[in-house]
C-alpha cells in the first residue's frame, strides 16, 4: 500500500513539474497596448509567430503585426 502511495505522489510531482516547465518555456511577448479601430470591442485574442489577432464584436478578425502593431489584415466573418 505504501509503495502505491509513493508511486502516485512521485507521479503527481513529475506531472506538475512537466506542466510548469512546458508552460513557462517560450512565453510569448504580448504587445504593451493593442490599439483597435474606433468602436471595436474585443471578444477574443490569439497569437502566432510574428502576428496576433483580435476577434471583435462586429464579427471581424483583425490581424496585427507583432513587431510594429500595424493592422495587416481584416477578415469579415459571415
N, C-alpha and C positions, 0 to 999 in steps of 0.2 A: 504494500500500500504506500509506503514512504517513497519507494522508487518511482512509482507512477506520479506522485505529487511532485517530486523533484524534477522529473522529466517535463511535466506540464509547466512548472514555473520557469524552467530554463527555456522552453519553447516560447512562452509568452514574452520573456525578456528579449529573445532573439527577434521575434516579430516586431516588437516595439522599436528595437534598435534599427532594424532594416527600414521601417517606416520613417523614422526620424532622419536617417542618413539619405534616403531617397527623396524625401520631400524638401529637405534643406539644400540639396545639391542643385546647382544651376538655377538659382532663384531668379526669375525674370525681373528686369528693371522696368518698372512701370513709369510712365511719364508723370512729372510732378503735377501737371494740371492738364486735363483734357478739355479742350475748348470745342463745344458743339455749336452748330449753327443756331441762330436765334429761334427760340420756340421749341427746340428739340429736347425731349426728355428721355434720358437713358432708361432702358429696361434690362439690358444685359451687356456684358463685356466679355470679350475673348481676345486671345492673342496668339501670334505665331512668330516665326523667325522674321524679324525686320518689320513687322506690322502689328497693329491691334485694331479691333473692330468694336463698334458700339451699335447695338440694336436700339432703335428709337421707338417711341410710342406711335409714330407716323408710319410704321411698317417699312422702315428703311434700315439698311445696314450701311454704316459709314465706316470705311476702311481708311486708316491713317498710317502714315509712315512713322515707324518708331523713333527714328533719329530726329527728324525735323518736326514731327507733329502735323505735317501738312496732310490735308484730305486727298487721298489718292483715288478713291472710287466710291460711288454711291450706288447701292443696289436696292431697287424698289421691290418689295415682296408683294406679290399679287395674290 
